[in-house]
Amino acid sequence: MIKFGIDRLLDENELRRPLAGRRIALLAHPASVTKTMTHTLDALASLPDLKLSAAFGPQHGLRGDKQDNMMESPDFVDPLYGIPVFSLYGEIRRPTEAMMATFDVLLVDLQDLGCRIYTFITTLLYVLEAAAQHNKSVWILDRPNPAGRPVEGLKLRPGWESFVGAGELPMRHGLTLGELAQWFIARFNLNVDCRVVAMQGWQPEAAPGYGWPLGERGWINPSPNAPNLWMTRCYAGTVMLEGTTLSEGRGTTRPLELFGAPDIDARLLLESMQALAPEWLTGCRLRECWFEPTFHKHVGKLCGGVQIHVDDPAYHHRDFRPWRLLALAFKALRRLQPDYPLWRDFPYEYELDRLAIDIINGSPLLREWVDDDQAELGDLEALTRTDEQAWEEERRAFLLY
């Protein structure tokens, strides 16, 4: 049976002993729960040997309060425990000196999705940098990467760092939060007291979960549009839809597992994708579908689209490459409708001067490849494979499991 970092901290008195007498803060979100589905804040507060002095919430809040992206959360005082709860997704996104003064040790218990753009890992970097500056300790209560170990996508290019791009990671990095913390410390040369409370029994290659202990642990949305394991498998590709005019399925019951728009022919799009690069479509099942978003893009309009199925026997963990799949969808759409207004121009995650699709990908390389009618599939494959191989080698030193 698997044991997450939080459950080890609760069960093992010796593990907790160094925390006695120190002021403890917690960085957590709605999916920060124990094996009994108790929220980590409540579980820690029940321990007589720990002194909780503050809590922090990332994007979408400590307990969960914001449905969409770029909706800020306020600071407040927890009504049950009387401690300050600071938002790291509001007027500020880095902890201030006053916030850092409220604790001695910060416990980080965040369920990640295994994708560079997920803002929780940027928040992790920011708190590690602040802890180094203010001589505080950070303990990472490690959790599974539900997308598992596969690596995919272009690495972020220098100068393209943002709140959705903390460092030169590929889109799908294949690390746990504890492993990422160690990489951040090495990459940015941080002098910080950081301890990873590792999981016991995590088997990222084991079927059927391939990263998530399916059947052992229930799923809780770490953010409102991360409703299940299947979304996490697709996310490294479907997150790019946020930078396009295509719906990513927000406003439906299957967000980030499907995509479409009122003015595309999904059947023709699928046929074009299959003709261009069938090898980029393996490991899943694609199905033409129709949907009508109840909010967000194309609200109230019938959209022709494609659903990506990774929940049946067609799913093959190592063969499925969601980033390539969506890159191919963009390329096929561009060839079918050269003038299609694909790229969405709007302020994205505090970035005002660059296209969202470029911020998401950590460079303009993907967009330029899609828009270049002379660019071939092999051009992107060669560039991406070089990045993936380099990252596979770089991350090896930080693997804990």
Secondary structure, 3 states (H helix, E strand, C coil): CCECHHHHHHHCHHHHHHHCCCEEEEEECCCCECCCCCEHHHHHHCCCCCEEEEEEECCCCCCCCCCCCCCCCCCEECCCCCCEEEECCCCCCCCCHHHHCCCCEEEEECCCCCECCCHHHHHHHHHHHHHHHHCCEEEEECCCCCCCCCCECCCCCCCCCECCECCCCCCECCCCHHHHHHHHHHHCCCCCEEEEECCECCCCCCCCCCCCCCCCCCCCCCCCCCCCHHHHHHHHHHHHHHHECCECCCCCCCCCCEEEECCCCHHHHHHHHHHHCHHHHCCCEEEEEEECCCCCCCCCCCEEEEEEECCCCCCCCCCCCHHHHHHHHHHHHHHHCCCCCCECCCCECCECCCCHHHHHHCCCHHHHHHHCCCCCHHHHHHHHHHHHHHHHHHHHHHCCC
